[in-house]
Amino acid sequence: MPTCDRNRKVRRTTIALLISIAWVAHADVDKRVERLLARMTLEEKLGQLTQLGAGQPEFSAAVGLVGSVLYTTGAAETNELQRATLAKSRLEIPILFGFDVIHGYRTIFPIPLAMASTWDPALGELAAHIAATEARAAGIRWTFAPMVDIARDPRWGRIAEGAGEDPFLGAAMAAAYVRGFQGNDLSAPDSVLACAKHYAAYGAAEGGRDYGPVEMSEATLREVYLPPFHAAVDAGTGTLMAAFNSLNRVPATANRHLLDDILRREWKFRGFVVSDYAGVTEMIDHGIAATPQEAARKAITAGLDMAMWDNSFATLAQEVRAGRLPESVVDQAVRRVLRAKFRVGLFADPYTDEKRAAAVTLTKEHRDAARRIAQRSMILLKNEGALLPLPKSGKTIAVVGPFADSKADMLGPWSGSGKPEETVSVMEGIRSVTAVSQAMESADLIVAVLGEEREISGEAASRASLDLPDDQQRLLQSLVASGKPVVLVVMSGRPLTISWAAEHVAAIVQAWFLGSEGGNAIADVLFGDINPSGKLPVTVPRTVGQVPIYYAHLPSGRPAKPGDKYTNKYADTPIGPLYPFGFGLSYTRFEYSNLKLSAPSMTMNDRLTVSAEIRNAGNRAGEEIVQFYINDPVASVSRPVKELKGFQRLALAPGEVKRVEFTVTRQQLEFWSDRGWLAEPGRFNIWIGPNSVDGLQGSFELLH
């Protein structure tokens, strides 16, 4: 037998063995769950479906019944609360401690939007694994992450917490985070239960206003907003969180189409779903329930398993006893919660080693990883006259701006238990390389660190304007007017409308909020120790009036044309974005050539290979993120002008050439129709390029 065939057989055998082991493990857990469930009272069952804060009055009255606690951290604190709970729990059912570990616990990594700018899922997986290790040592078994919402409106503050506007990139990052948080064994000391949120379409809130309603077609839901959630489920996420918003007039918290039809029946999800903070009782304000009891009944009947904070599920005992809610519905939710507790090892070991945290938290290894990821998260947007990289000596550099020496802002929103005093500011990072002058008059060049405070990114931080604040804009204009070269470093949790800067400032780096090692990473890029390689995971608008703006838009019958009034454009701003999706410069140049297709056509069951050569045409080593796009120009319904279907990171030495290859399958050509997923025969366009606008173009035919 040839070696390749033997290897394939070994892999198949190994996979089959792992699957059989997993099924045996699940079967054993299920038996234990059923034995425990049979002994539980109705109140004990509903307690397992309730999550409260340890400081809530309701919790004090229900110690021993409550299934989960949020916001309590630290091994000593969680152990103390666990002991008190087990002492009062008739069946000794332990608490599941949850916490918002979004982009790090104590070692803080770049915000997820910045992480997506690396276009490197392996780095996202690494960051999540380190976060899980530190959080688990602090007694946390469950994180409310990753946030995998697609966001095409940067007015929405929570764009900072996700991977941007594209479902393909978003799905890749979602799966990576789940793998990183959970690992191969949920009971391991470096694993926490993941929670893909906010299910679903939360990122499409009307007007970019947080918590707002969403109206969208089933096709848009399936093709754009659900793929990252499906990827998280396929990667094994143990839980999902229902979104605050209503979707097509039904709150996600009680949306049977989302929670049952799609999640459980189609995707075969076996974990449990938790509401967002007080999401059940908020259905009263949504206008679909008159009382907490009615809201709770509608939520659990639709498929919600646990209520966060509002204690609404405690009212369900009355609903069951009045015959308005079958106890079997409650039992099904309890099964899912107990199954998760067994899987994370709570019954085997409900406590945390109080000495372990010091050994695994904020270690040099973790900080080095945070710095490495931050280096690759930055995007070089402009570099006129090769101003960057800066010289390490011979020039006097002034570092100015409200975020030049800010440590707290560098952490970004939802920064876990990160501490400003453990964070490196931009000023500190640059000072570690060269002398810094505060006097702009005597400086040879200026580094201006501008953007937005971390408090106006993240939840409840929607903005009607995406401009720099007026005082920062005036400062920037005065710096440029001085005649000295200016490097603008933008710290933000969303793309900002920096059109004036793009026209007048020599060099611009989009730095986002980079976490614990942000200042060092920025210095690494500014002084050339690292060649920037990040690419935009979102489109940057020229003005807020263009929003929502995204590359994968539907075509118009009158495509935008310069000089033609009656076409699809604005009259008072140039056509297109300030910077397109996928854009990012380097300190070297990359050339694309020799596009090849393995065949001019493919059948529905075939595969087709598309490749191109990438050459480093500069004099520095660098990394290029090569992107692959597809378009279906003629179909039974209008299709996006381009869709990302692949990407690869290439490291190239000066003058080096590599051929990059992408595979086309039927699945990549499908769209949602009234008959389900469908691929139609016809011609397809393809591009391989450095962003969503530029690149080499070809085409092929899809046959029956």
KACOR-V986390 format. One record per residue. N is the residue number from 0. PHI is phi in radians with two decimals (none if undefined). Layout:
N/PHI
N/PHI
This chain:
0/none
1/-1.02
2/-1.02
3/-1.08
4/-1.19
5/-1.08
6/-1.08
7/-1.11
8/-1.13
9/-1.09
10/-1.09
11/-1.09
12/-1.12
13/-1.11
14/-1.08
15/-1.06
16/-1.14
17/-1.09
18/-1.09
19/-1.15
20/-1.09
21/-1.08
22/-1.15
23/-1.09
24/-1.09
25/-1.09
26/-1.09
27/-1.13
28/-1.08
29/-1.04
30/-1.11
31/-1.17
32/-1.09
33/-1.11
34/-1.11
35/-1.23
36/-1.04
37/-1.12
38/-1.67
39/-1.53
40/-1.37
41/-1.06
42/-1.14
43/-1.16
44/-1.12
45/-1.16
46/-1.08
47/-1.17
48/-1.69
49/-2.09
50/-2.10
51/-2.30
52/-1.54
53/-1.07
54/-1.54
55/-1.25
56/-1.00
57/-1.08
58/-1.20
59/-1.01
60/-1.47
61/-2.23
62/-1.01
63/1.76
64/-1.91
65/-1.13
66/-1.45
67/-2.58
68/-2.23
69/-2.06
70/1.31
71/-1.70
72/-2.36
73/1.73
74/-1.02
75/-1.14
76/-1.16
77/-1.20
78/-1.11
79/-1.09
80/-1.20
81/-1.14
82/-1.08
83/-1.11
84/-1.17
85/-1.14
86/-1.18
87/-1.77
88/-1.47
89/-1.00
90/-1.79
91/0.93
92/-1.65
93/-1.31
94/-1.44
95/-1.77
96/-1.56
97/-2.04
98/-2.75
99/-1.42
100/-1.72
101/-1.57
102/-2.44
103/2.21
104/-1.77
105/-1.84
106/-1.40
107/-1.69
108/-1.69
109/-0.96
110/-0.99
111/-0.96
112/-1.11
113/-1.22
114/-1.03
115/-1.15
116/-1.20
117/-1.31
118/0.88
119/-2.35
120/-0.98
121/-1.09
122/-1.23
123/-1.10
124/-1.11
125/-1.10
126/-1.06
127/-1.14
128/-1.14
129/-1.14
130/-1.06
131/-1.11
132/-1.05
133/-1.24
134/-1.17
135/-1.09
136/-1.19
137/-1.67
138/1.60
139/-1.49
140/-1.99
141/-2.58
142/-1.92
143/-1.52
144/-2.80
145/-1.52
146/-1.48
147/-2.08
148/-1.18
149/-1.30
150/-2.29
151/-2.02
152/-2.32
153/-1.24
154/-1.15
155/-1.26
156/-1.11
157/-1.41
158/-1.00
159/-1.08
160/-1.61
161/-2.09
162/-1.77
163/1.79
164/-1.74
165/-1.90
166/-1.21
167/-1.23
168/-1.12
169/-1.08
170/-1.16
171/-1.10
172/-1.23
173/-1.03
174/-1.09
175/-1.12
176/-1.08
177/-1.05
178/-1.05
179/-1.18
180/-1.16
181/-1.62
182/1.09
183/-1.64
184/-2.50
185/-1.15
186/-1.57
187/-1.23
188/-1.28
189/-2.09
190/-2.26
191/-2.32
192/-1.24
193/-1.52
194/-2.49
195/-1.24
196/-2.46
197/-1.88
198/-1.51
199/-2.65
200/1.22
201/-1.03
202/-1.25
203/-1.78
204/-0.94
205/-0.96
206/1.22
207/1.25
208/-1.53
209/-0.95
210/1.30
211/-1.32
212/-1.25
213/-2.30
214/-2.16
215/-2.73
216/-1.28
217/-1.09
218/-1.14
219/-1.12
220/-1.02
221/-1.23
222/-1.49
223/-1.97
224/-1.63
225/-1.58
226/-0.91
227/-1.11
228/-1.19
229/-1.09
230/-1.10
231/-1.14
232/-1.13
233/-1.08
234/-1.37
235/1.78
236/-0.91
237/-1.37
238/-2.51
239/-2.28
240/-2.01
241/-1.27
242/-1.35
243/-1.21
244/-1.31
245/-1.56
246/-2.09
247/0.87
248/1.41
249/-2.07
250/-0.93
251/-1.02
252/-1.09
253/-2.33
254/-1.68
255/-1.07
256/-1.05
257/-1.31
258/-1.36
259/-2.03
260/-0.98
261/-1.51
262/-1.11
263/-1.69
264/-1.37
265/-1.46
266/-1.55
267/1.07
268/-1.19
269/-1.94
270/-1.45
271/-2.10
272/-2.03
273/-1.90
274/-1.31
275/-1.39
276/-0.94
277/1.03
278/-1.14
279/-1.25
280/-1.20
281/-1.16
282/-1.15
283/-1.14
284/-1.22
285/-1.15
286/1.57
287/-2.05
288/-2.60
289/-1.71
290/-2.41
291/-1.00
292/-1.10
293/-1.12
294/-1.08
295/-1.12
296/-1.11
297/-1.13
298/-1.18
299/-1.21
300/-1.18
301/-1.33
302/2.22
303/-1.34
304/-1.88
305/-2.50
306/-1.79
307/-1.58
308/1.39
309/-1.47
310/1.02
311/-1.20
312/-1.23
313/-1.12
314/-1.35
315/-1.25
316/-1.05
317/-1.15
318/-1.17
319/-1.16
320/-1.22
321/-1.53
322/1.43
323/-1.54
324/-2.45
325/-1.13
326/-1.12
327/-1.10
328/-1.17
329/-1.09
330/-1.02
331/-1.10
332/-1.16
333/-1.11
334/-0.95
335/-1.13
336/-1.21
337/-1.12
338/-1.02
339/-1.13
340/-1.14
341/-1.13
342/-1.14
343/-1.46
344/1.45
345/-1.14
346/-1.23
347/-1.31
348/-2.67
349/-1.38
350/-1.88
351/-2.13
352/-1.14
353/-1.29
354/-1.68
355/-1.28
356/-0.97
357/-1.10
358/-1.44
359/-2.08
360/-1.83
361/0.93
362/-1.32
363/-1.05
364/-1.06
365/-1.21
366/-1.16
367/-1.08
368/-1.15
369/-1.09
370/-1.18
371/-1.10
372/-1.23
373/-1.08
374/-1.00
375/-1.58
376/-1.55
377/-1.38
378/-2.14
379/-1.44
380/-1.60
381/-2.70
382/-2.66
383/-1.15
384/1.15
385/0.89
386/-1.04
387/-1.73
388/-1.32
389/-1.38
390/-1.29
391/-1.45
392/-2.63
393/1.55
394/-2.27
395/-1.66
396/-2.00
397/-1.75
398/-1.96
399/-2.30
400/1.94
401/-1.14
402/-1.92
403/-1.07
404/-2.14
405/-1.50
406/-1.63
407/-1.09
408/-1.16
409/-1.04
410/-1.23
411/1.33
412/-1.27
413/0.91
414/-1.68
415/0.96
416/-1.86
417/-1.12
418/-2.09
419/-0.96
420/-1.19
421/-1.75
422/-2.01
423/-1.70
424/-1.44
425/-1.08
426/-1.02
427/-1.14
428/-1.10
429/-1.22
430/-1.10
431/-1.27
432/-1.86
433/-2.67
434/-1.26
435/-2.10
436/-1.92
437/-1.50
438/-1.53
439/-1.12
440/-1.07
441/-1.67
442/-1.43
443/-1.48
444/-2.64
445/-2.21
446/-1.86
447/-1.82
448/-1.84
449/-2.18
450/2.57
451/-2.42
452/-1.18
453/-1.15
454/-1.20
455/-1.82
456/-2.11
457/1.57
458/-1.15
459/0.97
460/-2.30
461/-1.24
462/-2.24
463/-1.45
464/-2.09
465/-1.96
466/-1.32
467/-1.07
468/-0.94
469/-0.96
470/-1.16
471/-1.23
472/-1.11
473/-1.12
474/-1.06
475/-1.08
476/-1.12
477/-1.20
478/-1.15
479/-1.14
480/-1.14
481/-1.17
482/1.51
483/-1.47
484/-1.06
485/-2.15
486/-1.88
487/-1.71
488/-1.86
489/-1.72
490/-1.79
491/-2.86
492/-1.88
493/-2.73
494/-1.21
495/-1.85
496/-1.51
497/-1.87
498/-1.06
499/-1.11
500/-1.09
501/-1.06
502/-1.55
503/-1.98
504/-1.65
505/-1.23
506/-2.40
507/-2.32
508/-2.11
509/-1.48
510/-1.77
511/1.01
512/-1.88
513/-1.79
514/1.56
515/-0.96
516/-1.86
517/-1.01
518/-1.08
519/-1.14
520/-1.13
521/-1.10
522/-1.10
523/-1.00
524/-1.34
525/-1.07
526/-1.73
527/1.49
528/-1.16
529/-2.19
530/-1.50
531/-1.05
532/-2.40
533/-1.15
534/-2.27
535/-1.14
536/-1.59
537/-2.46
538/-1.46
539/-1.74
540/-1.35
541/-1.34
542/-2.60
543/-1.10
544/-1.14
545/-1.43
546/-1.36
547/-1.31
548/-2.37
549/-2.73
550/-1.25
551/-1.56
552/-1.40
553/-1.36
554/-1.28
555/-1.99
556/-1.16
557/-2.24
558/-0.97
559/-1.03
560/-2.40
561/-1.05
562/1.46
563/-1.86
564/-1.06
565/-1.57
566/-2.33
567/-1.38
568/-2.78
569/-1.60
570/-1.41
571/-2.05
572/-2.63
573/-1.05
574/-1.18
575/1.53
576/-1.40
577/-1.25
578/-2.39
579/-1.42
580/-0.93
581/1.51
582/-1.40
583/3.11
584/-1.63
585/-2.45
586/-1.42
587/-2.20
588/-2.10
589/-2.06
590/-1.99
591/-1.89
592/-2.75
593/0.95
594/-1.16
595/-2.37
596/-2.00
597/-1.20
598/-2.80
599/-1.34
600/-2.69
601/-2.59
602/-1.58
603/-1.04
604/-1.74
605/-1.52
606/-2.21
607/-2.26
608/-1.84
609/-2.09
610/-2.48
611/-2.72
612/-1.72
613/-2.08
614/-2.10
615/-1.41
616/-1.60
617/-1.81
618/-1.96
619/-2.24
620/-1.16
621/-2.81
622/-2.09
623/-2.05
624/-1.70
625/-1.53
626/-2.04
627/-2.15
628/-2.16
629/-2.31
630/-2.42
631/-1.81
632/-1.30
633/-2.37
634/-2.51
635/-1.30
636/-2.35
637/-1.13
638/-1.99
639/-0.97
640/-1.14
641/-2.73
642/-2.44
643/-1.16
644/-2.26
645/-3.13
646/-2.76
647/-2.51
648/-1.70
649/-2.00
650/-1.76
651/-2.30
652/-1.34
653/-0.94
654/1.42
655/-1.30
656/-2.15
657/-2.33
658/-1.70
659/-1.88
660/-2.30
661/-2.20
662/-1.92
663/-1.76
664/-2.17
665/-0.99
666/-1.00
667/-1.21
668/-1.79
669/-1.44
670/-2.42
671/-1.47
672/-2.31
673/-1.21
674/-1.87
675/1.66
676/-1.26
677/-2.50
678/-2.03
679/-1.90
680/-1.03
681/2.53
682/-1.51
683/-2.17
684/-1.66
685/-2.34
686/-2.41
687/-2.10
688/-2.82
689/-1.52
690/-2.86
691/-1.40
692/-1.90
693/-1.70
694/2.51
695/-1.53
696/-2.07
697/-2.59
698/-2.72
699/-2.63
700/-1.88
701/-1.72
702/-1.75
703/-1.07
